[in-house]
Amino acid sequence: MPIDMGAMRGAVVIALLAACSSSAPPASSPATPIEATAQLPPERLTPAPSIDWKDGNFVTTGLPAVARAGEVLVLAYRDNDQARGFPNLRIEVRDKHDATVWKVPVLLPTEYEQVAPDGTMTPELARRIGHANAELKRLHGVHDFVPMHPLELLRPSEGDPHLATGDGIDVDWDLDHLHVFRRNSDREITSRSGVAWLEPDHQSCDSCEVCKNPAFLAGVFHAPAIDLVLVELGYKGTDACWQPSDQFHVVAW
Protein backbone atom coordinates (compact mmCIF):
# COMPACT_ATOMS: atom_id res chain seq x y z
CA MET A 1 0.00 0.00 0.00
CA PRO A 2 1.53 3.44 -0.93
CA ILE A 3 2.47 5.69 1.98
CA ASP A 4 0.51 8.95 2.26
CA MET A 5 3.41 11.32 2.86
CA GLY A 6 1.10 14.33 3.41
CA ALA A 7 -0.77 12.54 6.17
CA MET A 8 2.53 11.34 7.71
CA ARG A 9 3.91 14.88 7.70
CA GLY A 10 0.75 16.28 9.32
CA ALA A 11 0.89 13.65 12.05
CA VAL A 12 4.55 14.37 12.77
CA VAL A 13 3.94 18.13 12.97
CA ILE A 14 0.99 17.73 15.34
CA ALA A 15 3.01 15.38 17.53
CA LEU A 16 5.79 17.96 17.67
CA LEU A 17 3.34 20.69 18.64
CA ALA A 18 1.83 18.59 21.40
CA ALA A 19 5.26 17.86 22.83
CA CYS A 20 6.58 21.41 22.56
CA SER A 21 7.20 23.20 25.87
CA SER A 22 6.49 26.90 26.24
CA SER A 23 9.80 27.40 28.05
CA ALA A 24 13.04 27.98 26.19
CA PRO A 25 15.62 25.14 26.19
CA PRO A 26 18.99 25.56 27.93
CA ALA A 27 21.68 27.20 25.83
CA SER A 28 23.54 23.90 25.50
CA SER A 29 20.48 21.95 24.33
CA PRO A 30 20.12 21.15 20.63
CA ALA A 31 17.31 22.94 18.86
CA THR A 32 14.01 21.11 18.51
CA PRO A 33 12.73 20.44 14.96
CA ILE A 34 10.26 23.31 15.28
CA GLU A 35 12.99 25.69 16.46
CA ALA A 36 15.31 24.57 13.69
CA THR A 37 12.57 25.28 11.15
CA ALA A 38 11.90 28.69 12.69
CA GLN A 39 15.59 29.68 12.47
CA LEU A 40 15.52 29.34 8.69
CA PRO A 41 11.83 29.81 7.78
CA PRO A 42 10.77 29.31 4.19
CA GLU A 43 9.55 32.35 2.34
CA ARG A 44 5.88 33.00 3.08
CA LEU A 45 3.36 34.96 1.04
CA THR A 46 1.76 36.45 4.15
CA PRO A 47 3.24 37.78 7.41
CA ALA A 48 2.95 35.76 10.60
CA PRO A 49 -0.09 36.37 12.81
CA SER A 50 0.67 38.61 15.77
CA ILE A 51 -0.75 40.18 18.91
CA ASP A 52 -0.18 43.59 20.52
CA TRP A 53 -1.41 45.74 23.41
CA LYS A 54 -3.21 49.00 22.67
CA ASP A 55 -5.38 51.27 24.80
CA GLY A 56 -5.47 48.81 27.67
CA ASN A 57 -6.44 45.70 25.72
CA PHE A 58 -5.17 43.10 23.28
CA VAL A 59 -5.34 43.59 19.53
CA THR A 60 -4.62 40.85 17.01
CA THR A 61 -3.43 40.84 13.41
CA GLY A 62 -4.06 37.94 11.03
CA LEU A 63 -6.03 35.85 13.54
CA PRO A 64 -7.70 33.46 13.30
CA ALA A 65 -5.52 31.84 10.65
CA VAL A 66 -5.46 28.42 9.00
CA ALA A 67 -2.58 26.42 7.56
CA ARG A 68 -2.54 26.65 3.77
CA ALA A 69 -2.89 22.84 3.61
CA GLY A 70 -5.69 22.88 6.22
CA GLU A 71 -4.03 20.63 8.82
CA VAL A 72 -4.30 23.11 11.74
CA LEU A 73 -5.55 26.58 12.57
CA VAL A 74 -4.58 29.10 15.24
CA LEU A 75 -6.92 31.41 17.12
CA ALA A 76 -6.88 34.01 19.89
CA TYR A 77 -9.27 33.06 22.68
CA ARG A 78 -10.72 35.53 25.20
CA ASP A 79 -12.72 34.60 28.29
CA ASN A 80 -15.65 36.94 28.97
CA ASP A 81 -14.61 37.01 32.68
CA GLN A 82 -18.22 37.35 33.84
CA ALA A 83 -18.93 40.69 35.60
CA ARG A 84 -15.34 42.02 35.73
CA GLY A 85 -14.56 41.78 32.04
CA PHE A 86 -10.80 42.02 32.55
CA PRO A 87 -8.71 41.75 29.36
CA ASN A 88 -7.23 38.30 28.84
CA LEU A 89 -5.89 36.18 25.99
CA ARG A 90 -4.52 32.78 25.12
CA ILE A 91 -3.33 31.38 21.81
CA GLU A 92 -4.64 27.97 20.74
CA VAL A 93 -3.75 25.68 17.87
CA ARG A 94 -6.53 23.28 16.81
CA ASP A 95 -6.31 20.45 14.33
CA LYS A 96 -9.01 19.84 11.72
CA HIS A 97 -10.75 17.44 14.10
CA ASP A 98 -11.23 20.31 16.61
CA ALA A 99 -8.66 18.94 19.08
CA THR A 100 -6.45 21.49 20.86
CA VAL A 101 -2.87 20.40 20.10
CA TRP A 102 -0.98 23.38 21.52
CA LYS A 103 -1.72 26.53 23.52
CA VAL A 104 0.05 29.31 25.35
CA PRO A 105 -1.64 31.59 27.92
CA VAL A 106 -0.68 35.23 27.50
CA LEU A 107 -2.74 36.80 30.28
CA LEU A 108 -5.29 35.23 32.62
CA PRO A 109 -8.19 37.38 33.90
CA THR A 110 -6.97 36.84 37.46
CA GLU A 111 -3.53 38.26 36.51
CA TYR A 112 -4.70 41.51 34.95
CA GLU A 113 -4.44 43.72 38.05
CA GLN A 114 -0.87 42.53 38.72
CA VAL A 115 0.51 42.19 35.18
CA ALA A 116 -1.31 45.10 33.49
CA PRO A 117 -2.49 47.46 36.26
CA ASP A 118 -4.82 50.15 34.91
CA GLY A 119 -4.12 48.88 31.40
CA THR A 120 -0.41 49.68 31.59
CA MET A 121 2.08 47.83 29.39
CA THR A 122 4.50 46.44 31.98
CA PRO A 123 7.81 44.70 31.21
CA GLU A 124 6.24 41.36 32.16
CA LEU A 125 3.33 41.87 29.77
CA ALA A 126 5.73 42.93 27.02
CA ARG A 127 7.77 39.77 27.64
CA ARG A 128 4.67 37.58 27.35
CA ILE A 129 3.50 39.28 24.16
CA GLY A 130 6.99 38.93 22.66
CA HIS A 131 7.05 35.23 23.57
CA ALA A 132 3.62 34.64 21.99
CA ASN A 133 4.63 36.46 18.80
CA ALA A 134 7.84 34.43 18.57
CA GLU A 135 5.79 31.23 18.84
CA LEU A 136 3.35 32.45 16.19
CA LYS A 137 6.28 33.20 13.88
CA ARG A 138 7.68 29.69 14.41
CA LEU A 139 4.34 28.09 13.71
CA HIS A 140 3.92 30.21 10.59
CA GLY A 141 7.28 28.91 9.39
CA VAL A 142 6.00 25.34 9.83
CA HIS A 143 2.41 25.68 8.61
CA ASP A 144 2.24 28.71 6.31
CA PHE A 145 -0.81 30.34 7.89
CA VAL A 146 -3.48 32.14 5.86
CA PRO A 147 -5.70 34.72 7.62
CA MET A 148 -9.37 33.75 7.96
CA HIS A 149 -12.12 36.32 7.54
CA PRO A 150 -15.62 36.42 9.00
CA LEU A 151 -18.51 35.35 6.81
CA GLU A 152 -21.57 37.60 6.70
CA LEU A 153 -23.72 36.88 9.73
CA LEU A 154 -27.39 37.28 8.84
CA ARG A 155 -29.44 38.75 11.66
CA PRO A 156 -33.13 37.81 11.58
CA SER A 157 -35.86 40.28 12.51
CA GLU A 158 -36.80 37.94 15.33
CA GLY A 159 -34.77 35.42 17.28
CA ASP A 160 -31.03 34.86 17.45
CA PRO A 161 -28.54 34.70 14.55
CA HIS A 162 -28.15 31.20 13.12
CA LEU A 163 -26.98 31.65 9.51
CA ALA A 164 -23.71 32.93 8.00
CA THR A 165 -22.87 33.13 4.31
CA GLY A 166 -19.92 33.83 2.01
CA ASP A 167 -17.18 32.20 -0.10
CA GLY A 168 -19.78 30.02 -1.83
CA ILE A 169 -21.07 28.39 1.36
CA ASP A 170 -23.89 28.83 3.89
CA VAL A 171 -23.36 27.80 7.52
CA ASP A 172 -26.48 27.19 9.62
CA TRP A 173 -26.74 26.53 13.38
CA ASP A 174 -29.92 24.55 14.04
CA LEU A 175 -30.32 24.49 17.85
CA ASP A 176 -27.85 21.65 18.43
CA HIS A 177 -26.44 20.82 14.98
CA LEU A 178 -24.26 22.72 12.54
CA HIS A 179 -24.85 22.37 8.78
CA VAL A 180 -22.67 23.57 5.90
CA PHE A 181 -24.33 23.96 2.47
CA ARG A 182 -23.35 25.06 -0.97
CA ARG A 183 -24.41 28.67 -1.36
CA ASN A 184 -28.16 29.15 -1.91
CA SER A 185 -28.87 25.43 -2.21
CA ASP A 186 -30.06 22.53 -0.07
CA ARG A 187 -26.97 20.52 -1.01
CA GLU A 188 -25.33 19.77 2.32
CA ILE A 189 -21.54 19.55 2.36
CA THR A 190 -21.31 18.35 5.94
CA SER A 191 -23.10 18.49 9.28
CA ARG A 192 -21.88 18.18 12.83
CA SER A 193 -23.63 17.44 16.10
CA GLY A 194 -23.24 20.34 18.50
CA VAL A 195 -24.88 18.67 21.48
CA ALA A 196 -21.55 18.55 23.32
CA TRP A 197 -21.11 22.29 22.66
CA LEU A 198 -24.27 23.24 24.56
CA GLU A 199 -24.16 24.67 28.06
CA PRO A 200 -26.03 22.30 30.41
CA ASP A 201 -28.84 23.67 32.55
CA HIS A 202 -27.62 24.30 36.09
CA GLN A 203 -28.44 25.91 39.43
CA SER A 204 -26.11 28.36 41.17
CA CYS A 205 -27.72 27.47 44.53
CA ASP A 206 -30.26 25.00 45.87
CA SER A 207 -33.03 27.59 46.02
CA CYS A 208 -32.13 29.32 42.76
CA GLU A 209 -34.03 28.91 39.52
CA VAL A 210 -32.53 26.67 36.89
CA CYS A 211 -30.18 28.61 34.63
CA LYS A 212 -30.52 28.16 30.88
CA ASN A 213 -27.96 29.53 28.42
CA PRO A 214 -29.13 28.74 24.88
CA ALA A 215 -26.50 28.91 22.13
CA PHE A 216 -26.60 31.04 19.01
CA LEU A 217 -24.29 31.59 16.05
CA ALA A 218 -21.94 34.45 16.96
CA GLY A 219 -19.60 34.16 13.97
CA VAL A 220 -18.06 31.96 11.28
CA PHE A 221 -14.52 32.35 9.90
CA HIS A 222 -13.21 30.93 6.63
CA ALA A 223 -10.36 31.20 4.13
CA PRO A 224 -11.14 30.69 0.43
CA ALA A 225 -10.31 27.28 -1.09
CA ILE A 226 -9.72 25.67 2.33
CA ASP A 227 -12.36 23.14 3.34
CA LEU A 228 -13.01 24.05 6.96
CA VAL A 229 -14.63 26.78 9.01
CA LEU A 230 -14.10 28.08 12.52
CA VAL A 231 -17.47 28.44 14.21
CA GLU A 232 -18.04 30.78 17.15
CA LEU A 233 -21.02 30.01 19.40
CA GLY A 234 -22.34 32.62 21.80
CA TYR A 235 -24.61 31.96 24.77
CA LYS A 236 -27.49 33.99 26.13
CA GLY A 237 -27.66 34.90 29.79
CA THR A 238 -29.35 37.04 32.42
CA ASP A 239 -28.28 38.97 35.51
CA ALA A 240 -29.01 35.85 37.55
CA CYS A 241 -27.46 33.45 35.02
CA TRP A 242 -24.29 34.91 33.51
CA GLN A 243 -23.60 33.85 29.96
CA PRO A 244 -20.61 31.51 29.52
CA SER A 245 -17.68 32.53 27.34
CA ASP A 246 -18.05 31.99 23.61
CA GLN A 247 -16.83 28.66 22.27
CA PHE A 248 -14.90 28.05 19.05
CA HIS A 249 -15.08 24.82 17.06
CA VAL A 250 -13.41 23.63 13.87
CA VAL A 251 -15.63 21.94 11.28
CA ALA A 252 -13.81 20.42 8.29
CA TRP A 253 -15.00 18.46 5.28
C-alpha positions as CSV (number, residue, x, y, z in Angstrom):
1,M,0.0,0.0,0.0
2,P,1.5,3.4,-0.9
3,I,2.5,5.7,2.0
4,D,0.5,8.9,2.3
5,M,3.4,11.3,2.9
6,G,1.1,14.3,3.4
7,A,-0.8,12.5,6.2
8,M,2.5,11.3,7.7
9,R,3.9,14.9,7.7
10,G,0.8,16.3,9.3
11,A,0.9,13.6,12.1
12,V,4.6,14.4,12.8
13,V,3.9,18.1,13.0
14,I,1.0,17.7,15.3
15,A,3.0,15.4,17.5
16,L,5.8,18.0,17.7
17,L,3.3,20.7,18.6
18,A,1.8,18.6,21.4
19,A,5.3,17.9,22.8
20,C,6.6,21.4,22.6
21,S,7.2,23.2,25.9
22,S,6.5,26.9,26.2
23,S,9.8,27.4,28.1
24,A,13.0,28.0,26.2
25,P,15.6,25.1,26.2
26,P,19.0,25.6,27.9
27,A,21.7,27.2,25.8
28,S,23.5,23.9,25.5
29,S,20.5,22.0,24.3
30,P,20.1,21.2,20.6
31,A,17.3,22.9,18.9
32,T,14.0,21.1,18.5
33,P,12.7,20.4,15.0
34,I,10.3,23.3,15.3
35,E,13.0,25.7,16.5
36,A,15.3,24.6,13.7
37,T,12.6,25.3,11.1
38,A,11.9,28.7,12.7
39,Q,15.6,29.7,12.5
40,L,15.5,29.3,8.7
41,P,11.8,29.8,7.8
42,P,10.8,29.3,4.2
43,E,9.6,32.4,2.3
44,R,5.9,33.0,3.1
45,L,3.4,35.0,1.0
46,T,1.8,36.5,4.2
47,P,3.2,37.8,7.4
48,A,2.9,35.8,10.6
49,P,-0.1,36.4,12.8
50,S,0.7,38.6,15.8
51,I,-0.8,40.2,18.9
52,D,-0.2,43.6,20.5
53,W,-1.4,45.7,23.4
54,K,-3.2,49.0,22.7
55,D,-5.4,51.3,24.8
56,G,-5.5,48.8,27.7
57,N,-6.4,45.7,25.7
58,F,-5.2,43.1,23.3
59,V,-5.3,43.6,19.5
60,T,-4.6,40.8,17.0
61,T,-3.4,40.8,13.4
62,G,-4.1,37.9,11.0
63,L,-6.0,35.8,13.5
64,P,-7.7,33.5,13.3
65,A,-5.5,31.8,10.7
66,V,-5.5,28.4,9.0
67,A,-2.6,26.4,7.6
68,R,-2.5,26.6,3.8
69,A,-2.9,22.8,3.6
70,G,-5.7,22.9,6.2
71,E,-4.0,20.6,8.8
72,V,-4.3,23.1,11.7
73,L,-5.6,26.6,12.6
74,V,-4.6,29.1,15.2
75,L,-6.9,31.4,17.1
76,A,-6.9,34.0,19.9
77,Y,-9.3,33.1,22.7
78,R,-10.7,35.5,25.2
79,D,-12.7,34.6,28.3
80,N,-15.7,36.9,29.0
81,D,-14.6,37.0,32.7
82,Q,-18.2,37.4,33.8
83,A,-18.9,40.7,35.6
84,R,-15.3,42.0,35.7
85,G,-14.6,41.8,32.0
86,F,-10.8,42.0,32.5
87,P,-8.7,41.7,29.4
88,N,-7.2,38.3,28.8
89,L,-5.9,36.2,26.0
90,R,-4.5,32.8,25.1
91,I,-3.3,31.4,21.8
92,E,-4.6,28.0,20.7
93,V,-3.8,25.7,17.9
94,R,-6.5,23.3,16.8
95,D,-6.3,20.4,14.3
96,K,-9.0,19.8,11.7
97,H,-10.7,17.4,14.1
98,D,-11.2,20.3,16.6
99,A,-8.7,18.9,19.1
100,T,-6.5,21.5,20.9
101,V,-2.9,20.4,20.1
102,W,-1.0,23.4,21.5
103,K,-1.7,26.5,23.5
104,V,0.1,29.3,25.4
105,P,-1.6,31.6,27.9
106,V,-0.7,35.2,27.5
107,L,-2.7,36.8,30.3
108,L,-5.3,35.2,32.6
109,P,-8.2,37.4,33.9
110,T,-7.0,36.8,37.5
111,E,-3.5,38.3,36.5
112,Y,-4.7,41.5,35.0
113,E,-4.4,43.7,38.0
114,Q,-0.9,42.5,38.7
115,V,0.5,42.2,35.2
116,A,-1.3,45.1,33.5
117,P,-2.5,47.5,36.3
118,D,-4.8,50.1,34.9
119,G,-4.1,48.9,31.4
120,T,-0.4,49.7,31.6
121,M,2.1,47.8,29.4
122,T,4.5,46.4,32.0
123,P,7.8,44.7,31.2
124,E,6.2,41.4,32.2
125,L,3.3,41.9,29.8
126,A,5.7,42.9,27.0
127,R,7.8,39.8,27.6
128,R,4.7,37.6,27.3
129,I,3.5,39.3,24.2
130,G,7.0,38.9,22.7
131,H,7.0,35.2,23.6
132,A,3.6,34.6,22.0
133,N,4.6,36.5,18.8
134,A,7.8,34.4,18.6
135,E,5.8,31.2,18.8
136,L,3.3,32.5,16.2
137,K,6.3,33.2,13.9
138,R,7.7,29.7,14.4
139,L,4.3,28.1,13.7
140,H,3.9,30.2,10.6
141,G,7.3,28.9,9.4
142,V,6.0,25.3,9.8
143,H,2.4,25.7,8.6
144,D,2.2,28.7,6.3
145,F,-0.8,30.3,7.9
146,V,-3.5,32.1,5.9
147,P,-5.7,34.7,7.6
148,M,-9.4,33.7,8.0
149,H,-12.1,36.3,7.5
150,P,-15.6,36.4,9.0
151,L,-18.5,35.3,6.8
152,E,-21.6,37.6,6.7
153,L,-23.7,36.9,9.7
154,L,-27.4,37.3,8.8
155,R,-29.4,38.8,11.7
156,P,-33.1,37.8,11.6
157,S,-35.9,40.3,12.5
158,E,-36.8,37.9,15.3
159,G,-34.8,35.4,17.3
160,D,-31.0,34.9,17.4
161,P,-28.5,34.7,14.5
162,H,-28.2,31.2,13.1
163,L,-27.0,31.7,9.5
164,A,-23.7,32.9,8.0
165,T,-22.9,33.1,4.3
166,G,-19.9,33.8,2.0
167,D,-17.2,32.2,-0.1
168,G,-19.8,30.0,-1.8
169,I,-21.1,28.4,1.4
170,D,-23.9,28.8,3.9
171,V,-23.4,27.8,7.5
172,D,-26.5,27.2,9.6
173,W,-26.7,26.5,13.4
174,D,-29.9,24.6,14.0
175,L,-30.3,24.5,17.9
176,D,-27.9,21.6,18.4
177,H,-26.4,20.8,15.0
178,L,-24.3,22.7,12.5
179,H,-24.9,22.4,8.8
180,V,-22.7,23.6,5.9
181,F,-24.3,24.0,2.5
182,R,-23.3,25.1,-1.0
183,R,-24.4,28.7,-1.4
184,N,-28.2,29.1,-1.9
185,S,-28.9,25.4,-2.2
186,D,-30.1,22.5,-0.1
187,R,-27.0,20.5,-1.0
188,E,-25.3,19.8,2.3
189,I,-21.5,19.6,2.4
190,T,-21.3,18.3,5.9
191,S,-23.1,18.5,9.3
192,R,-21.9,18.2,12.8
193,S,-23.6,17.4,16.1
194,G,-23.2,20.3,18.5
195,V,-24.9,18.7,21.5
196,A,-21.6,18.6,23.3
197,W,-21.1,22.3,22.7
198,L,-24.3,23.2,24.6
199,E,-24.2,24.7,28.1
200,P,-26.0,22.3,30.4
201,D,-28.8,23.7,32.6
202,H,-27.6,24.3,36.1
203,Q,-28.4,25.9,39.4
204,S,-26.1,28.4,41.2
205,C,-27.7,27.5,44.5
206,D,-30.3,25.0,45.9
207,S,-33.0,27.6,46.0
208,C,-32.1,29.3,42.8
209,E,-34.0,28.9,39.5
210,V,-32.5,26.7,36.9
211,C,-30.2,28.6,34.6
212,K,-30.5,28.2,30.9
213,N,-28.0,29.5,28.4
214,P,-29.1,28.7,24.9
215,A,-26.5,28.9,22.1
216,F,-26.6,31.0,19.0
217,L,-24.3,31.6,16.0
218,A,-21.9,34.5,17.0
219,G,-19.6,34.2,14.0
220,V,-18.1,32.0,11.3
221,F,-14.5,32.4,9.9
222,H,-13.2,30.9,6.6
223,A,-10.4,31.2,4.1
224,P,-11.1,30.7,0.4
225,A,-10.3,27.3,-1.1
226,I,-9.7,25.7,2.3
227,D,-12.4,23.1,3.3
228,L,-13.0,24.1,7.0
229,V,-14.6,26.8,9.0
230,L,-14.1,28.1,12.5
231,V,-17.5,28.4,14.2
232,E,-18.0,30.8,17.2
233,L,-21.0,30.0,19.4
234,G,-22.3,32.6,21.8
235,Y,-24.6,32.0,24.8
236,K,-27.5,34.0,26.1
237,G,-27.7,34.9,29.8
238,T,-29.3,37.0,32.4
239,D,-28.3,39.0,35.5
240,A,-29.0,35.8,37.5
241,C,-27.5,33.4,35.0
242,W,-24.3,34.9,33.5
243,Q,-23.6,33.9,30.0
244,P,-20.6,31.5,29.5
245,S,-17.7,32.5,27.3
246,D,-18.1,32.0,23.6
247,Q,-16.8,28.7,22.3
248,F,-14.9,28.0,19.0
249,H,-15.1,24.8,17.1
250,V,-13.4,23.6,13.9
251,V,-15.6,21.9,11.3
252,A,-13.8,20.4,8.3
253,W,-15.0,18.5,5.3
